[in-house]
Amino acid sequence: MYTDCPACTMSKYWTLHVKDFAKIREASIEAAPLTLFVGDNNSGKSYLLSLLWGLTGGVNIRYLVSAERARAIKLAETQKLLDFWRTKDYEDYTEYKDISPHFKKPQPISAEEQCILAEGFNAFLATAKDDFISEIFNTNEVRVQSIRLDIPFREDLGVSFSKQTGLGSLPWYLAVQGSSCGFQEGNVLDFLGSFINLSLERSVFVPAPRTGFLLTFKTLAQKSIRSTFSREPKSGDNLTSPQVSYLERLTSLRKDIDPEIFSPSLRKIFDFIEQSIISGKIDITDTPLPEIQYKPEGLKQTLPLYLSSGVVAEVAGFLSLLKFDQFENICIYEEPEMCLHPALQWKMARVLVKLVNAGFKVWASTHSDIIIQHVNNMIKLSNYPDGEREQLQKERGYDEDDVISSDKVRMYQFDVAPDHTTDVKPLEHGINGFRIPTFGKVFREMRDEVWSFRREKEGT
């Protein structure tokens, strides 16, 4: 690791640092596969989830910087790196004749070079941060003092150059794990945007007021959603960009999906949600503006969502994004326990862990002690020797994809201070999982109240 670079991290996961962001004084969030935010209401959890959405493809940051402002960004080191690559010997590269290129033998990007790129992106982000935040929240009222990313070194990140001659082609490519992003040869900002898109992956946002969105989105034509709810009209009815994105994805659900495009593990998750949580099937109509429908188990008729239970309405949007090709590598989920009975919260916790084990990332806010306890139980289970673990799984009805190790989980507690600002604290874990002070305090108070009332009655 190139230890002289402040943007490098020894962690397997990238880390977001913010200062004076909305109510949050300061936070450093390590983006593990399962990252959970707990704590007080109105403490900034949704703000931080929305910011994570913006960084993971929700907002195309490089388009927010004008040419005049771009010239003021200190990107000399990044430009020198591009100039160096331009002068390298590319004789091993194939010369392409068509517009759709195939690159071969991408040259690895060293740790030092990746640090230069990370520092360049942070300089870029520092310049664009105000416009970036405004784009996420559709208002100029949300402020941030600083945003910064620490990005771990990736051995699989490479750069490729093509000598293709097709019009409109992009001669440079970044590649990682079979994915690539093209960028113009002389455009440093375009290159940094490609680098960050590959480094952070893309996300889908599932907002908290799901029932209201699902019952009203059909009244909005696809092209009118953004113009109706964005900040352009300057009305009081704005939605945040993550919420708008959710509505847009609901209008883009595809009926003609080949089930074979989904992995067996993902199809297993569909079945688990439908059988164990909503007791029925979710489908969509084959219309220009698809309507989500629900078919209960044991009944022949299909119901519109407004005639379905609250549980179905709450889960239907999330499941539809999964089943009908509007999901991404990262799911940002506000309060997945909403409207669920405790038994179903337990099962939803299983869904979150199963998604992580299927290769996705899940970042969520929650007030559910049941979800947290289930994650802790699965961490405890992972610490058993193989034979004992398998026996316990069998006894309790768990599969291998239910178990998760603590190195894949991060939890953060949001506490509102007396001055109404928020402190964000990483929670420590041991072999028994994470201890959540915000839940423990309330449970102790409730226990004391129960015993207090009982003694008073016994004393009369």
C-alpha positions in Angstrom: 0.0 0.0 0.0 1.1 3.5 -0.8 1.1 4.7 2.7 1.9 8.4 2.0 -1.5 8.9 0.4 -4.3 10.0 2.7 -7.0 8.7 0.4 -5.8 5.1 0.7 -7.1 2.7 3.3 -6.0 -0.7 4.5 -9.6 -1.8 4.8 -11.3 -4.0 2.3 -14.1 -1.5 2.1 -14.2 2.2 1.1 -14.9 4.8 3.8 -17.0 8.0 3.6 -15.9 10.9 5.8 -18.3 13.9 6.3 -18.1 17.0 8.5 -21.0 19.3 9.4 -23.4 17.5 7.1 -27.0 18.5 7.9 -27.4 17.6 11.6 -24.4 15.4 11.6 -21.2 16.8 13.2 -18.9 14.3 11.8 -19.1 10.7 10.6 -16.8 8.1 9.1 -18.8 5.2 7.5 -17.0 2.1 6.3 -19.2 0.7 3.5 -19.2 -3.0 4.5 -21.5 -5.5 2.6 -24.1 -5.2 5.4 -24.0 -1.7 7.0 -26.8 -0.7 9.5 -27.7 2.7 11.0 -29.5 2.7 14.3 -30.4 5.4 16.8 -32.7 8.3 17.4 -35.4 9.5 15.1 -34.7 12.7 13.2 -30.9 12.1 13.7 -29.8 12.2 10.1 -29.8 8.5 9.1 -31.8 9.2 5.9 -29.5 12.1 5.0 -26.5 9.9 5.2 -28.1 7.1 3.2 -29.1 9.6 0.6 -25.5 10.8 0.4 -24.3 7.2 -0.1 -26.9 6.8 -2.9 -25.6 10.0 -4.6 -22.0 8.7 -4.5 -22.9 5.3 -5.8 -24.3 6.4 -9.2 -27.3 8.4 -8.1 -25.7 11.7 -9.2 -23.3 12.0 -12.0 -20.9 14.3 -10.1 -18.6 15.2 -13.0 -21.4 16.9 -14.9 -21.9 19.3 -12.0 -18.6 21.0 -12.5 -18.4 23.8 -15.1 -15.4 24.2 -17.4 -14.4 27.3 -15.4 -14.6 25.6 -12.1 -12.9 22.5 -13.5 -9.8 24.5 -14.3 -9.5 25.5 -10.7 -9.3 22.0 -9.4 -5.9 20.7 -8.6 -5.6 17.7 -10.9 -2.0 18.1 -12.1 -1.0 14.7 -10.7 -3.9 13.0 -12.4 -3.1 14.7 -15.7 0.5 13.6 -15.4 -0.6 10.1 -14.9 -2.8 10.2 -18.0 0.1 11.7 -20.0 2.4 8.9 -18.8 -0.1 6.2 -19.9 -0.4 7.9 -23.2 3.3 7.5 -23.9 3.5 3.8 -22.9 4.1 1.0 -25.4 0.8 -0.5 -26.4 2.0 -2.9 -29.1 0.4 -5.8 -27.3 -3.0 -4.2 -27.8 -5.3 -5.1 -30.7 -6.1 -2.5 -33.3 -9.9 -2.4 -33.6 -11.8 -1.6 -36.7 -15.4 -1.3 -35.4 -17.2 0.9 -33.0 -17.8 -1.9 -30.4 -14.3 -2.6 -29.0 -12.9 -5.6 -27.1 -9.9 -4.7 -25.1 -7.4 -7.3 -24.0 -4.6 -7.4 -21.5 -5.6 -4.3 -19.5 -2.5 -2.9 -17.7 -2.8 -3.0 -13.9 -3.1 0.3 -12.1 -0.6 0.3 -9.2 -1.3 1.3 -5.7 0.5 4.6 -6.1 -1.5 5.3 -9.3 -4.8 4.5 -7.6 -3.9 6.8 -4.8 -3.4 9.6 -7.3 -6.8 8.9 -8.8 -8.4 8.9 -5.3 -6.9 12.2 -4.4 -7.9 13.6 -7.7 -11.5 12.6 -7.1 -11.5 14.1 -3.6 -10.2 17.4 -5.0 -12.9 17.2 -7.6 -15.6 16.3 -5.0 -14.5 19.2 -2.7 -15.2 21.6 -5.6 -18.5 20.1 -6.6 -19.8 19.3 -3.1 -22.4 22.1 -2.8 -24.0 21.3 -6.2 -23.7 17.6 -5.4 -25.7 18.0 -2.2 -28.3 20.2 -3.9 -28.7 17.6 -6.6 -29.4 14.9 -4.1 -31.9 16.8 -1.9 -33.5 19.1 -4.5 -32.8 22.1 -2.3 -30.1 24.5 -1.4 -30.9 24.3 2.3 -28.8 21.2 3.1 -25.1 22.0 3.8 -21.9 20.1 4.2 -18.5 21.3 5.2 -16.5 18.4 3.7 -17.0 15.1 1.9 -14.1 12.7 1.4 -13.5 9.1 0.4 -10.8 6.6 1.4 -10.7 4.0 -1.4 -8.9 0.6 -0.9 -6.4 -0.7 -3.5 -7.9 -3.0 -6.0 -5.7 -5.6 -7.7 -8.3 -6.1 -10.5 -8.4 -2.5 -11.7 -6.7 -2.0 -15.0 -6.6 0.5 -17.9 -6.8 -0.3 -21.6 -6.1 1.7 -24.7 -7.8 1.0 -28.1 -6.6 2.2 -31.5 -10.1 1.7 -32.9 -11.0 3.9 -35.8 -14.9 4.0 -35.5 -16.5 7.4 -35.2 -17.7 8.4 -31.8 -15.6 5.7 -30.1 -13.9 6.1 -26.8 -10.2 5.2 -27.0 -9.6 4.6 -23.3 -11.1 2.1 -20.9 -11.0 1.3 -17.3 -11.8 -2.3 -16.4 -12.6 -4.2 -13.3 -14.2 -7.7 -12.8 -15.5 -7.9 -16.3 -17.0 -4.3 -16.3 -15.6 -1.3 -18.1 -16.1 2.4 -18.5 -14.9 4.4 -21.4 -13.5 7.9 -21.2 -12.2 10.6 -23.6 -8.4 10.7 -23.9 -7.9 14.2 -22.7 -10.8 14.6 -20.3 -9.5 14.2 -16.8 -12.9 14.7 -15.1 -14.4 12.1 -17.4 -11.7 9.7 -16.4 -12.1 10.3 -12.7 -15.8 9.8 -13.0 -15.2 6.4 -14.7 -12.8 5.5 -12.0 -15.2 6.2 -9.2 -18.1 4.5 -10.9 -16.1 1.3 -11.1 -14.7 1.6 -7.6 -18.0 2.2 -5.8 -20.6 0.3 -7.8 -24.2 1.5 -8.3 -27.1 1.5 -5.9 -30.9 1.4 -5.8 -32.7 3.3 -3.1 -35.8 2.0 -1.3 -37.3 4.9 0.7 -39.3 4.8 3.9 -42.8 6.1 2.7 -43.2 3.1 0.4 -46.9 2.6 0.7 -47.8 6.1 -0.4 -45.4 5.9 -3.3 -46.8 2.6 -4.5 -50.4 3.8 -4.3 -49.8 7.1 -6.2 -47.0 6.5 -8.7 -49.3 5.2 -11.4 -51.0 8.6 -11.6 -47.7 10.0 -12.8 -46.4 9.5 -16.3 -42.8 8.4 -16.4 -41.5 11.5 -18.0 -43.5 13.8 -15.6 -42.2 12.4 -12.3 -38.9 14.3 -12.3 -40.4 17.6 -13.6 -43.3 17.3 -11.1 -41.2 16.6 -8.0 -37.7 18.0 -8.7 -36.6 21.4 -7.5 -37.2 23.1 -10.9 -40.7 24.2 -10.2 -39.5 25.7 -6.9 -42.7 24.5 -5.2 -43.1 23.1 -1.7 -43.8 19.6 -3.0 -40.3 18.5 -3.8 -39.0 15.0 -3.2 -35.4 14.1 -2.8 -33.6 12.7 -5.8 -33.4 9.2 -4.2 -37.2 9.2 -3.8 -37.6 10.4 -7.4 -35.3 7.7 -8.6 -37.4 5.1 -6.8 -40.6 6.3 -8.5 -38.8 6.3 -11.9 -37.6 2.7 -11.4 -41.2 1.6 -10.5 -42.3 3.0 -13.9 -39.5 1.1 -15.6 -40.2 -2.4 -14.4 -40.0 -5.0 -17.2 -42.6 -7.8 -17.6 -40.6 -9.7 -20.3 -37.7 -10.8 -18.0 -36.1 -14.1 -18.6 -35.9 -15.8 -15.2 -32.6 -17.4 -16.3 -30.8 -14.1 -16.0 -31.1 -14.4 -12.2 -28.8 -16.6 -10.2 -30.3 -19.5 -8.3 -29.5 -17.8 -5.0 -31.5 -14.7 -6.1 -34.4 -16.8 -7.3 -34.4 -18.5 -3.9 -34.7 -15.1 -2.2 -37.7 -14.2 -4.4 -39.4 -17.5 -3.3 -38.5 -16.9 0.4 -40.1 -13.4 0.4 -43.3 -14.5 -1.4 -43.7 -17.7 0.6 -42.6 -16.5 4.1 -43.4 -12.8 4.2 -46.3 -11.8 1.9 -47.9 -15.3 1.4 -48.5 -14.8 -2.3 -47.0 -13.7 -5.6 -46.1 -10.3 -6.9 -46.5 -9.6 -10.6 -46.8 -6.6 -12.9 -49.1 -5.8 -15.8 -47.7 -5.8 -19.4 -48.6 -2.1 -20.0 -46.6 1.0 -20.8 -46.9 2.1 -17.2 -46.7 -1.2 -15.3 -49.0 -1.8 -12.3 -47.8 -4.0 -9.5 -50.3 -6.7 -8.5 -50.6 -9.3 -5.8 -52.0 -12.8 -6.0 -52.6 -14.3 -2.5 -51.9 -17.9 -1.9 -55.0 -20.1 -2.4 -56.9 -17.5 -4.4 -57.3 -17.3 -8.2 -57.9 -13.6 -8.5 -55.1 -11.0 -8.6 -55.5 -7.9 -6.4 -54.3 -4.3 -7.0 -52.1 -3.0 -4.2 -54.7 -0.7 -2.8 -56.8 -3.8 -1.9 -53.8 -5.6 -0.4 -52.5 -5.6 3.2 -50.1 -3.0 4.4 -47.4 -5.7 4.6 -47.8 -6.5 0.9 -47.7 -2.8 0.0 -44.6 -2.2 2.0 -42.6 -5.1 0.6 -44.0 -5.0 -3.0 -41.8 -2.2 -4.3 -38.6 -3.8 -3.0 -39.5 -7.2 -4.3 -40.6 -5.7 -7.7 -37.2 -4.0 -8.1 -35.6 -7.4 -7.5 -37.8 -9.5 -9.7 -38.2 -7.1 -12.7 -34.7 -6.0 -13.4 -34.4 -2.6 -11.6 -32.0 -3.7 -8.9 -28.3 -2.8 -8.6 -25.3 -4.2 -6.8 -26.1 -2.1 -3.7 -29.5 -1.8 -2.0 -30.0 1.2 0.2 -33.1 0.4 2.3 -34.8 2.7 4.8 -36.4 0.9 7.7 -37.0 -2.5 6.1 -39.1 -3.5 9.1 -41.8 -1.0 8.4 -45.3 -2.4 8.9 -44.0 -5.9 9.7 -45.1 -8.0 12.6 -42.1 -9.1 14.8 -42.2 -12.5 13.2 -41.9 -11.0 9.7 -39.2 -8.6 10.8 -37.2 -11.7 11.7 -37.7 -13.0 8.3 -36.9 -9.7 6.6 -33.6 -9.8 8.5 -33.0 -13.2 6.9 -33.6 -11.6 3.5 -31.0 -8.9 4.1 -28.3 -11.4 5.1 -29.3 -13.7 2.2 -28.8 -10.8 -0.2 -25.3 -10.1 1.1 -24.4 -13.8 0.7 -25.7 -13.6 -2.8 -23.1 -11.0 -3.6 -25.1 -7.8 -3.0 -24.5 -5.0 -0.5 -27.2 -3.8 1.8 -27.0 -0.5 3.6 -30.1 0.2 5.8 -31.5 2.2 8.6 -33.5 0.4 11.2 -35.3 0.8 14.6 -35.8 -3.0 14.8 -34.1 -4.7 17.7 -35.3 -8.0 16.1 -33.3 -7.3 12.9 -30.2 -6.4 14.9 -30.6 -9.5 17.1 -31.0 -11.8 14.1 -27.8 -10.4 12.6 -26.0 -10.9 15.9 -27.3 -14.5 16.1 -26.0 -15.3 12.6 -22.6 -13.8 13.6 -22.6 -16.0 16.7 -23.5 -19.0 14.5 -20.6 -18.3 12.1 -18.2 -18.6 15.0 -19.0 -22.3 15.7 -16.9 -25.0 14.2 -18.2 -26.4 10.9 -19.8 -29.5 12.3 -21.5 -27.8 15.2 -22.7 -24.9 13.0 -24.2 -27.3 10.5 -26.1 -29.1 13.2 -27.4 -25.9 14.7 -28.5 -24.7 11.3 -30.4 -27.9 10.7 -32.1 -27.7 14.1 -33.1 -24.1 13.7 -34.1 -24.3 10.0 -31.3 -22.1 8.6 -29.4 -22.5 5.4 -25.7 -21.7 4.7 -26.8 -18.4 3.1 -28.3 -17.3 6.4 -25.0 -17.2 8.2 -22.8 -14.1 8.2 -19.4 -13.3 9.7 -18.7 -10.1 11.6 -16.1 -8.9 9.1 -19.0 -8.3 6.6 -21.0 -6.2 9.0 -20.7 -2.6 10.3 -23.2 -0.8 12.6 -23.4 2.9 13.5 -25.4 4.5 16.2 -26.8 8.0 15.7 -27.3 10.0 18.9 -28.9 13.4 19.1 -27.0 15.8 21.4 -28.6 18.5 23.6 -27.8 21.1 21.0 -29.8 19.0 18.4 -26.7 18.0 16.4 -25.9 14.3 15.9 -22.9 12.2 16.9 -22.3 9.1 14.8 -20.4 6.3 16.5 -19.2 3.0 15.1 -20.4 0.1 17.3 -17.9 -2.5 18.4 -18.5 -6.2 18.0 -17.3 -9.5 19.5 -18.0 -13.1 19.0 -21.7 -12.5 20.1 -22.2 -9.7 17.6 -22.9 -6.0 18.2 -24.1 -4.3 21.4 -26.6 -1.5 20.7 -26.7 1.0 23.5 -29.7 2.9 22.1 -32.0 -0.2 22.4 -30.6 -1.4 25.7 -31.3 1.9 27.4 -35.0 1.8 26.4 -35.4 -1.9 27.4 -33.9 -1.2 30.8 -36.3 1.7 31.4 -39.2 -0.4 30.4 -38.1 -3.3 32.6 -37.8 -0.9 35.6 -41.2 0.5 34.9 -42.7 -3.0 34.8 -41.1 -3.9 38.1 -42.1 -0.6 39.6 -45.8 -1.1 38.8 -45.7 -4.7 40.0 -44.3 -3.7 43.4 -46.9 -1.0 43.8 -49.7 -3.5 43.2 -48.2 -6.1 45.5 -47.9 -3.5 48.2 -51.5 -2.5 48.2 
